[in-house]
Amino acid sequence: MLRNLDRSQADLLAAMNAVGDLAQLPQDWDSYGSRQIQTSAIRQALEILQMANLQHIPMPFVVPVPGGGVQLEWRLEGRELELEVQPDRTIAYLRVDENDIDEEGVVPKDQPSAILEHIQWVAAQTTTEAPF
């Protein structure tokens, strides 16, 4: 159990560092005139990582988004979730299930629990128990 906890914390730290590293990207980092990654998007992405860690799922792939945002991407056992955090703290999502049925939209700003619902959805088929 301690080993799993240590790994979970190490994975969270690595993901948080990846988000933090995005702050170092310069203006025009994509050669298309994109803004630097904004602090507000970084803070929101870090909060989402902490939510995901509490659900005991693998940490997402972290990528910059043109316009100054951060995207978090999970691909777990046939399910995909992308959360795109914009500088104004708008969070767009894309969910794709094992049947390639997708759903996309925007998380209402007055319903932060909806972020957790998306994370729980992608984690629904993921098991975290270690084999004996």
N, C-alpha and C positions, 0 to 999 in steps of 0.2 A: 504494500500500500504506500509506504513512504517513497519507494522508487517511482511509482506512478505520480504521486504528488510532486516530486522533484521534476519529473519530465513535464508535467502540466505547467508548472511554474516557469520552466526553461522555455517551453513553447510560447507561453504568453509573453515572456520577456523578449524573445526573438521577434514576435509579431509586433510588439509595441516599438521595438527598435526600428523595424522596417517602416512603420508609419512615421516615426520621428525622423528617419532618414529622408523622407519625402520633403521635409522642410528645407533641405539643403539644395533642392533642385532650383536652378536659376529661372528667371523670367525667360520665356521662349524655350523651355526645356525640351519641347517636342519639335522644334524648328517650324512650328505653325503659329507662333505668337502667343502660346498659352501663358496664362498667369502663373506665378509661383503658387505652390500649394499653400492654402491659407490656414492660419492657426486655428480658426473656428472649425474647419473641416477635420483637422488633425485631432483636436480635442474630442469631437464627436466620435470619430473613428476609434479613439482610445477607449471611450466609454463603451462602445459596442464590443470591443475585444474583451473587456472585463465581463460583460454580460455573457458572451460566448464561453468564456473560461468557466463561469459558474455552471454552465450546462454540460461541462466535461466533454466537449467535442473538440476535434482538431482545430487548430487555428487556421484562418483563411489565408489565401494568397492576397497580397496587398499590392495595389497598382495605383499610380497617379491618374487623375482624370483631367482632361483639358478644361480650363476655366478655374482651376485652383482647388479641385476636390480630391477625394480619396475613394477608391473602390475596394471593397472587401469581397472575396469570392470563395465560396465553399463548393466542393464537389464531393459528395459523400454517398456512396452506395446507391447510385442511380438518381440522386437528387442534386440539383444545383441551386444555389442562392447567390445572387449578387446584390449587394447594398452599395449604392453610390451616394456618398455624402458630399453635398455641395457646400460652398463657403457660407451660404445663408442658413445652413443646418437643415436644408431640405434633404430628405433621404428617399431616393427612388429605389425600387426593388424589382428584381426579375427572379421568378421562381420557375424551375423546370423540373417536372417529376419524371419518374422512370418510364412513363409512356410518352415522353416528349410533349406533354401538355404544359403550356407555359401560362404564367400570369404575371402581369407587371402593373405597377402603379406607384403611387407616392404615399409614404407613411404620413398620416396626419400629424402635424406638429403638436397638437393637443392630446395625442395618444401615444406617448413613448412606449407603452406596453406592447404596441403593435410590432416594434422591433424585436422584442423578446419572442413574440408569437412566430415570427419568421425564422428566428434562430432555432426555436423548438421544432418547427416544421422540418427544417433540413436535418436536424439531429434525430428525428423520430425513428429512423431505421438504423441508427448507429449504436453499437454496443460499446461500453467502456470497460466491461469486466475483463480482467486478465485471465488467460487460460491457466488451468491448474497444472 
